[in-house]
Amino acid sequence: MAEQEGKQALMIQLPWTVPQQPNVQTIVLQQPAKTQMELNASTDKTAISSFALSVIIALILGGFATWLAYWYGRKSFKLTELSFKVVSEDIRQAAKTNSDIAISMMENQITITELQIRSKEKSEELERIITRGGEIIVLQNKLIIELYKLATLGDEIFKKDIEVIVSRLNELNNEILSEYHLFLLLMSTDSKEYSRIKILGDLFLQIAWEVAARVQLNHKIGSIYLDEKFKETLHNSFKENCIFDEDEVNHIKKIIEEEVYDLLSNVSDIFQNEIHLYLLSKKAA
């Protein structure tokens, strides 16, 4: 107690000492419990309302987002489907176009191949016709030259010489006949050219065989003419055939009157001209 009083005296004595303040009493007013409960309830309602509102907004936004995603997905699916259809149609059209082009190219190639084959076959056929026709004409000329040479020997010769001459003539006639048959096999039998060439070829051979027979029978190789009966037979065979016109028939009738050397030469010329015309028609076909 004495120490406390000393401290107070000291404080009074010191000029810088803060004067002692009076005691202040703080009074805390407490709200009633009911008010506190109402406040808590209001806060809870606000929180619940806010949460519920958040949930509703979230559901609305979620639903909208879901619908929007569905809508875009549906649109995207339709666009994808449409794009797929377009691409599929393009692929189908491209495949069809490529197929058509491939088929067209194959058909063109087949056509070209067929044309090449036909052209080759035609060239080979013409080559065979030229070869065979040329062989016939060469043999015909050999026979004509042979007759011309024999005509210079005179009318009367020995029998043994006649046999050799006749054998040589028959040999040439057989060669002509063989080549002539091979040549006719190269031609179409239903063509007009075939008939004309065959008749002329037959005429040449008939005359050639007749000459050989006349030489063997008469032992004569000089000036030889066909007898009237044989000439009449040849003339009638031409006249009855409608593939020769009147001028051609008259020309044949005229040359039949000539000596066999000149007669065979003229018939060979006509035969050669017919082969030439046939080749021209084959090339133009």
Rosetta blueprint (number, residue, H / E / L):
1 M L
2 A H
3 E H
4 Q H
5 E H
6 G H
7 K H
8 Q H
9 A H
10 L H
11 M H
12 I H
13 Q H
14 L L
15 P L
16 W L
17 T L
18 V L
19 P L
20 Q L
21 Q L
22 P L
23 N L
24 V L
25 Q L
26 T L
27 I L
28 V L
29 L L
30 Q L
31 Q L
32 P L
33 A H
34 K H
35 T H
36 Q H
37 M H
38 E H
39 L H
40 N H
41 A H
42 S H
43 T H
44 D H
45 K H
46 T H
47 A H
48 I H
49 S H
50 S H
51 F H
52 A H
53 L H
54 S H
55 V H
56 I H
57 I H
58 A H
59 L H
60 I H
61 L H
62 G H
63 G H
64 F H
65 A H
66 T H
67 W H
68 L H
69 A H
70 Y H
71 W H
72 Y H
73 G H
74 R H
75 K H
76 S H
77 F H
78 K H
79 L H
80 T H
81 E H
82 L H
83 S H
84 F H
85 K H
86 V H
87 V H
88 S H
89 E H
90 D H
91 I H
92 R H
93 Q H
94 A H
95 A H
96 K H
97 T H
98 N H
99 S H
100 D H
101 I H
102 A H
103 I H
104 S H
105 M H
106 M H
107 E H
108 N H
109 Q H
110 I H
111 T H
112 I H
113 T H
114 E H
115 L H
116 Q H
117 I H
118 R H
119 S H
120 K H
121 E H
122 K H
123 S H
124 E H
125 E H
126 L H
127 E H
128 R H
129 I H
130 I H
131 T H
132 R H
133 G H
134 G H
135 E H
136 I H
137 I H
138 V H
139 L H
140 Q H
141 N H
142 K H
143 L H
144 I H
145 I H
146 E H
147 L H
148 Y H
149 K H
150 L H
151 A H
152 T L
153 L L
154 G L
155 D L
156 E L
157 I L
158 F L
159 K H
160 K H
161 D H
162 I H
163 E H
164 V H
165 I H
166 V H
167 S H
168 R H
169 L H
170 N H
171 E H
172 L H
173 N H
174 N H
175 E H
176 I H
177 L H
178 S H
179 E H
180 Y H
181 H H
182 L H
183 F H
184 L H
185 L H
186 L L
187 M L
188 S L
189 T L
190 D L
191 S L
192 K H
193 E H
194 Y H
195 S H
196 R H
197 I H
198 K H
199 I H
200 L H
201 G H
202 D H
203 L H
204 F H
205 L H
206 Q H
207 I H
208 A H
209 W H
210 E H
211 V H
212 A H
213 A H
214 R H
215 V H
216 Q H
217 L H
218 N H
219 H L
220 K L
221 I L
222 G L
223 S L
224 I L
225 Y L
226 L L
227 D L
228 E H
229 K H
230 F H
231 K H
232 E H
233 T H
234 L H
235 H H
236 N H
237 S H
238 F H
239 K H
240 E L
241 N L
242 C L
243 I L
244 F L
245 D L
246 E H
247 D H
248 E H
249 V H
250 N H
251 H H
252 I H
253 K H
254 K H
255 I H
256 I H
257 E L
258 E L
259 E L
260 V H
261 Y H
262 D H
263 L H
264 L H
265 S H
266 N H
267 V H
268 S H
269 D H
270 I H
271 F H
272 Q H
273 N H
274 E H
275 I H
276 H H
277 L H
278 Y H
279 L H
280 L H
281 S H
282 K H
283 K H
284 A H
285 A L
